[in-house]
Amino acid sequence: MESSTNIKSSGLAGASVGIPPRNIKFSHDYYNSHRYPIANNAFASSFIAVLSGSFPPGERFFVESVRHFREQITDSELKAQVSGFIGQEALHGREHDRLNAIFSEKGIRVDFVDKGVKMGLYLLERFSPEQQLACTIFMEHFTAIFAESFLQDSKFREACEPESLKLWTWHALEELEHKSVAYDVYTRVSNSWRLKLQAGPLVAAALVPVLIGSLVAILAHDNQLQKRHIKSHLKGAAMLFGRHGLLKHVPRRLPDFFKRNFHPTQDDTRSLEQQWRENLFGSQGLLSDIYASPTLQ
């Protein structure tokens, strides 16, 4: 994990190019009264817990895959963007570590996810640095789709415990702010279409079975696999994967990554980012009470 000194340095550089690492520590006291804060649904809440469990090792993989090529970047603006990317991802990992500690205290076994994801990423680390970076940009593409959908899906958000959304909203905004950085590094150091084509199957093989298995394990450990819970789980699955669910755009947009002319900025989210910067950090923003400065605290 990035040291506080390095994060501050990354913040100064990143803020100059619109990718400021915002040093925020979130409270998760809502878990004292809401075991299933995502729509009061065990399946949806457990799925979000799986994502949170995957983020700390995943964010570290992203950072290291980009950092490996940092010295090869000569463009000063991209260098500053890389600094912002590293700072933001380091803070995301830290805050999800803190949330995951709460999960563990409450008996929600995100350690299943952490161990499984680390094993999957270990397999990806057996490949070349260029292939690892290609895997990173594929995962960043998925994350950007998820982040955009999360910020736009008011129906999903309204169904959730409001305090539980704060960390995820901050994370989603920053994922959009830096969504092009790893890709732009990749185009400078490799830009191999073959490695991009391989990235999707490699990531799927290394991580999808782990994530599905972890979700089932968490539900089983929480005594949520009895027949009486099926209807509730189907409702939660529909909220996430259904026709109007949170992840409804993923099947259509994920394949865009494999087009030869793909670039993350083809999906222009600048107005959405500005809207949520104001919603979070404006004078009446959701996070204005715990983050008062537009630069790194």
Buried (B, 14 or more C-beta within 10 A) or exposed (E): BBEEEBBBBBBBBBBBBBBBBBBBEBEBEBBEEBEBBBBBBBBBBBBBBBBBBBBBBBBBBBBBBBBBBEEEBEEEEBBBBBBBBBBBBBBBBBBBBBBBEBBBEBEBBBBBBBBBBBEBBEEBBEBEBBBBBBBBBBBBBBBBBBBBBBBBBEEBBEBBBEBBBBBBBBBBBBBBBBBBBBBBBBEBBBEEEEBBBBBBEBBEEBBEEBBEBBBBBBBEBBEBEEEEBEEBBEBBBBBBBBEEBBBBBBEEBBEBBBEEEBEBEEBEBEEBBEBBBEBBBEEEBBBEEBBEEEBBE
